[in-house]
Amino acid sequence: QVHLVESGGGLVQPGGSLRLSCAASGVTLRGVGSMWYRQRPGKEREWIANHGRYENKEYDDSVRGRFFVSRDNEKNTAYLQMNNLKPEDTAVYYCNVILLGTEYFGQGTRVTVAS
């Protein structure tokens, strides 16, 4: 059974940084890759970053140059480093994997950017 657990969210001031983690079980992240989504208040969940199994990395325009994905294969954990955070980055952040055609999300971790 695939299980994803996000952590690392919290309250941060504009311009600050956070690193989110996504610990996976039941799936090998380096084998399938992983993605990050977020859901901002009053908005639909949106894709923001991808870390493919071939180490390809893609970012949405809204986060490119500020957010960076990485992975620790020994820990089977994905990371999202978020720098220069803005109030509009306030959201619940989710990691995502697709395994054999089925999509899995974690429970999410809340990030609030405010002074």
C-alpha positions in Angstrom: 0.0 0.0 0.0 1.3 3.4 -1.0 1.6 5.9 1.8 2.9 9.5 1.6 3.5 11.7 4.6 4.3 15.4 4.1 5.9 17.5 6.8 7.8 20.7 7.3 5.0 23.3 6.8 4.4 26.2 9.1 4.3 29.9 9.4 7.0 31.9 7.7 7.6 35.6 6.9 7.7 36.8 3.3 11.2 36.3 1.9 11.7 33.3 4.2 12.4 29.7 3.4 11.0 26.3 4.3 11.8 22.7 3.3 9.0 20.3 2.9 9.5 16.5 3.1 7.5 13.7 1.7 8.3 10.3 3.2 7.1 7.4 1.1 6.3 3.8 1.8 4.9 1.1 -0.5 6.6 2.8 -3.5 10.2 3.6 -4.5 10.3 7.2 -5.4 13.4 6.9 -7.6 11.5 4.3 -9.6 8.4 6.3 -10.3 9.3 9.9 -9.7 7.2 12.3 -7.6 5.3 15.6 -8.0 4.3 18.4 -5.7 1.0 20.1 -5.8 -0.6 22.9 -3.7 -4.0 24.1 -2.9 -4.3 27.8 -2.2 -7.3 29.2 -0.2 -10.4 29.2 -2.4 -8.5 27.6 -5.4 -8.3 24.2 -7.0 -5.3 22.0 -6.3 -2.5 22.9 -8.8 0.7 21.2 -9.9 3.9 23.1 -9.1 6.8 20.7 -9.6 7.9 17.3 -10.9 11.0 15.2 -10.1 11.1 12.4 -12.6 12.7 9.0 -12.2 15.4 10.1 -14.7 16.2 13.1 -12.5 14.3 15.5 -14.8 12.9 18.4 -12.9 10.1 20.7 -14.1 8.5 23.7 -12.4 5.5 25.8 -12.8 6.2 29.4 -13.7 4.9 30.6 -10.4 7.7 28.9 -8.5 10.5 28.4 -10.9 13.8 29.9 -9.6 12.5 29.9 -6.0 11.4 26.3 -5.4 13.7 23.3 -5.9 13.0 19.5 -5.7 15.4 16.9 -4.5 15.3 13.3 -3.3 17.1 11.1 -0.8 16.9 7.7 -2.3 18.2 6.0 0.9 15.4 7.5 3.0 12.9 7.2 0.1 12.0 10.8 0.8 11.3 13.7 -1.6 11.9 17.3 -0.7 10.7 20.7 -1.8 13.0 23.6 -0.9 11.0 26.8 -1.0 12.9 30.1 -1.0 11.9 33.7 -1.2 8.4 32.8 -0.1 5.5 35.1 -0.9 2.1 35.6 0.7 0.6 34.0 -2.5 2.5 30.8 -1.7 0.2 30.3 1.3 -1.4 26.9 0.6 -1.6 23.2 1.6 1.2 21.4 -0.1 0.9 17.8 -1.2 3.3 15.3 -2.7 2.0 12.9 -5.4 3.1 9.7 -7.1 1.5 7.7 -9.9 1.9 3.9 -9.6 0.5 1.6 -12.2 -2.0 4.2 -13.3 -3.2 5.1 -9.8 -2.6 8.5 -8.3 -1.7 8.9 -4.7 -1.5 12.0 -2.5 -0.4 12.5 1.1 -2.5 14.3 3.6 -0.7 17.6 3.0 1.2 20.1 5.0 0.1 23.7 5.5 2.3 26.7 4.7 1.4 30.2 5.7 3.4 33.1 4.5 2.6 36.2 6.5 4.4 39.0 8.4 
